[in-house]
Amino acid sequence: MDCIMSSFHTPEQRAILIAGPTASGKSALALAEARAHNGVIINADSMQVYGDLRVLSARPSANEEVQVPHVMYGHVDGAETYSVARWLEDVQATIPAVHTAGQTPVIVGGTGLYFKALLEGLSPVPPIPDDVRAAWRDIGAQGGSTLHAELVRRDPEMAARLRPSDRQRLTRALEVIDATGRSLLEWQRIPGTPLLDAASCRRLVVLPDRDTLYRRCDQRFEAMLNEGAIEEVEVLVARDLPDDVPVLGALGVRPLAAMLRGETSKEAAIAQSQQDTRNYAKRQMTWARNQMADWECVQGSGMMRT
């Protein structure tokens, strides 16, 4: 996947999509593209939707938000579970409004599944009954290993694709097979309806070299501490939310929460958060190289945002 720098844009293109790992500089690129093409920046990051996490999710700054319009940031409460299906519903309402205003949607984020759903559609998984969902959420409270062991028994192919620590996706896989009698993998193989035609979009993926990306990850987390990350986690922890809500899985939340409880040192919490961020960036890089091979690849501009 060779990285290039391109600036072409044609009037018939209906949106600009910008993906990439955390700390790659994609938000700075989105800002530049939005300025150049009368754009509205639309969030495609699963953590930046939460109002509780301005600092740790690296949401755009107030200065950036006044330069061009930003939408779908910080509009979800941390007690909620925000899914790819809900994001697709939100963006489906947002894109036509942007077009009607004569502007260009600039969709930016690091959540690969959002872009996949945007361009390929979602599989038609039936709604899960509330009692089934609640039952698996209760079981999930016992830990991811319990969920993983059960999924190995009931759906070994799906279990092989998920980490035992990924309680959210394990719970989803189990509730689907419980409610429908079919593996989530079977449902995912049923084509969905794309919201956007890939050919009508300019698709950019920002992929700095690995050493540069890892250095940016470490530097950005240090900057977050100066911007109030610890205080942000303190407020979030005080809400006493259920342990399985996605917002608590944001990078840095659990190590800093452990520090606030006196279970670890500040230095250890920082080191763990930085390591977790680098690991996550590596997984995002792998996803992009495998799933976005036909996107324009941008090496990175050196601007350290998201």
VENKARA-V282040 format. One record per helix or strand of 2 or more residues. SS is the DSSP state (hx for helix, st for strand). FROM is the first residue (numbers start at 1). TO is the last residue. Records with the same first field share a line. If there is no record, write none. Layout:
SS=FROM-TO  FROM-TO
This chain:
st=15-20  39-43  70-71  104-109  201-206  296-298
hx=26-36  62-67  84-100  112-120  130-140  144-154  156-159  167-180  184-188  198-200  210-226  229-238  246-249  253-260  266-291
